[in-house]
Amino acid sequence: MKKKIKIIVIVVASLLLIAGLLVALRAIFASASTDNTLYTAKIESYENVIEVSGTVAAAQEQTLQALSAGTVTAVYVQAGDKVQKGDVIIQLDDSEQVYNLEKQEYSMATKKVTGSERELKLMETERLALIQKVNDRKVVATFDGIIADLDVAVGDSLEAKDEIGTLVNLDYLTAEVEVAETDVSKLKIGQQVEFTFPAYSEKTFYGYITGWPAIGEITSRGATVVNAEIRIDDYPEQILPNFSFTGKIQISPTEEYVLVERYAVAYENKQAYVVLAKSGEKKTVKVIPYGSDYLKVEEGLEGGEVLKQLTAPKKSGSERGRGEGGPGGMPGGGMPGGGPGGPM
């Protein structure tokens, strides 16, 4: 009986010794793993923007067209010329209209002696109508600008509303962009817009929001949008009306922050700290949860620091992942944008 008890004691002692060795080895391996794993504090940027695209247009654009039918008797400009508001661009034959006007003015001069006041007033109204007919024989610039194109020559016969060219004002460019109904509340007059043109990819240009209508539109896709208006004052001469662009409406300045793997952070007296891998310096940090594997550093790190691993990932069953909780029982959460990569 004593012999059996002795054997049991030896077996139990052996098992306890083996268990102790296993725990010690596990601690040694965990410590070695922790000592050898390094993490880098990463700088991540967050852009609060609305993505847009479209085509630019001239500040002003006038389609040059005949107001009445007739033969072209004079062309005063050519494509590329600068004109001022009121300049005559082309002249149609107006001999009949001028004759009728002069005849009316002669009749009025003779009626001033014998005609009644009412009769003279009616004649003046008719004279004004004849002046308008004379003016309708001209195509006139309605603003200061450049003749973008002109396709007409002396002797051409035009019909009313025939289009013969285009006048543009290129002092600045404009654009209309679709903004989803959920983003309209973020818009402000003067908000900066960043532009990139495929035709001039060497540089980024900037414009600003000038307004948007008080009513939305439903697109062919069934989405409700508002067409925001944008102005670009500074642009290269290579960018022409109807050129395409992509852009970003800047809702707020780009935010940069530092992220670290939660296993690079430990806690002492509820105070978070990290250890620099190169010097072994212990640094106090202020952190908040950022996803399941990361912490956002609000104070203590600038980004780029290489840190030692201070806590080991928890392991459960066959899972060997590192997303099952963090140091000090910090809560997890969804990672905006997927988060940065793992350990170095």
HELIX and SHEET records of a PDB file:
HELIX    1   1 LYS A    2  ASN A   36  1                                  35    
HELIX    2   2 SER A   95  THR A  114  1                                  20    
HELIX    3   3 GLU A  117  ASN A  135  1                                  19    
HELIX    4   4 GLU A  181  LYS A  186  5                                   6    
HELIX    5   5 ARG A  262  ALA A  264  5                                   3    
HELIX    6   6 PRO A  327  GLY A  329  5                                   3    
HELIX    7   7 PRO A  336  GLY A  338  5                                   3    
SHEET    1   A 2 LEU A  38  THR A  40  0                                        
SHEET    2   A 2 VAL A 306  LYS A 308 -1                                        
SHEET    1   B 9 LYS A  82  VAL A  83  0                                        
SHEET    2   B 9 GLY A 145  LEU A 150 -1                                        
SHEET    3   B 9 GLU A 163  ALA A 180 -1                                        
SHEET    4   B 9 LYS A  42  GLN A  65 -1                                        
SHEET    5   B 9 SER A 244  GLU A 261 -1                                        
SHEET    6   B 9 GLN A 192  PHE A 197 -1                                        
SHEET    7   B 9 TYR A 200  GLY A 211 -1                                        
SHEET    8   B 9 THR A 224  ILE A 232 -1                                        
SHEET    9   B 9 GLU A 217  ILE A 218 -1                                        
SHEET    1   C 7 LYS A  82  VAL A  83  0                                        
SHEET    2   C 7 GLY A 145  LEU A 150 -1                                        
SHEET    3   C 7 GLU A 163  ALA A 180 -1                                        
SHEET    4   C 7 LYS A  42  GLN A  65 -1                                        
SHEET    5   C 7 SER A 244  GLU A 261 -1                                        
SHEET    6   C 7 TYR A 294  GLU A 299 -1                                        
SHEET    7   C 7 LYS A 286  TYR A 290 -1                                        
SHEET    1   D 4 LYS A 138  VAL A 140  0                                        
SHEET    2   D 4 VAL A  88  LEU A  92 -1                                        
SHEET    3   D 4 GLY A  70  VAL A  75 -1                                        
SHEET    4   D 4 SER A 157  LEU A 158 -1                                        
SHEET    1   E 3 ALA A 266  GLU A 268  0                                        
SHEET    2   E 3 GLN A 271  VAL A 275 -1                                        
SHEET    3   E 3 LYS A 282  THR A 284 -1                                        
END                                                                             
